[in-house]
Amino acid sequence: MSEHDELEREFQEGADAVLPDDSDPMGLDGRMQHQARGRTTRHIFMAALLITGFALLSFLLRDELLYFFTSGQPTEMGQAEELRDQPLAHNRFLAVEGVARDMCIRSEAWRSRTRYLYLMGSELGARILIEAPDPDSAGCPGAVERRFAGRLVDLSLTHRYDAVLAYYRKHFLTAPAEGPIYLLRHDVSPGDLWPYPAALGLMLLLAGLHMVLLIRSRRRKAAAEGDMA
């Protein structure tokens, strides 16, 4: 048998060979299954990460979220000199009128400047510090008479204003040595804190999207396995 005849016979034998039904010479099925498993893992990981972040931030920002959902109308306390000494609730939207003395200390941030004052005229007023935008960066006006409205913060529940509180107690004789001290964040209404629930809502939406994609992926996989069966 010539070499040509032998090559022709081997070619014919190869053409007549029957491959198994489940053969995948290119490995496409294996690669597709690997990619599907990778997508499933990513969806589960991202959904779990977003839900965990949502729960953690909801806990850390619980005061901000509670304040956001309070009434948009402040509770009127009246004149500062007529206030009777009583405990005040943390994280409330309050308004008070009276004379506030500028403490002549400032806090600067990006494109903003904040001043601190304290109310005069009553014992409770002396327990209320005011945080307000500084309209005059040139100096310290001394005293301001007006209506202040904003978010009331119990300073015993935060360390953010420790330096302001220490300065107040050291340099002003009217500062109570004991008992609660509050800070009224002037012009901070509940609606101003909308970025917090908006960010949390976006996280929850993204987590839901990953869950939907995961469910669709599982359904496609089940349908494909049913067709193969």
C-alpha angles and dihedrals in degrees: 000000000000123000090249092055092049093052090049091051093050090049091051092049090052092049092051094050115110116220119215114266092241096049117128107185092176094047091232095142092052093049093047091050090049091051091048091052089049092052091048091051092049093050092049092046095047093045091049092046093050094045091049091048090047092053093046095048091044088057095045093045097040093120092050092048093048091049092049091057095048123103117291090225115082123231106250113229096180126217118359093226090056097052115120118217109263139135115274125214117249120241098020131140104242139169128201134172127214148081118316124190118222112238089205094232122122138198119205128202135161107314092341140088125196131199131197128222138168129220120249133205105056143039093251090047090057087057092058119081120191125222110196140155113272109240094183116048091178099076153329114289096201104221134015127198115202147100116290121198130173149089117334115217126191103224092208087070097055138042094203094098100037092118092051092048093048091050091049094051093045100048106030124065092202091063111110111241092209138025132046124329121197135199122213110205099210118220093012104126125179092257091058090071094062094119091070098059090036092057092045091048090052091051091051091048092052091048090052091049091055090048091052091049090048092052092048091050091052091049093050090050092050091048092050092050089049092053091050091051 
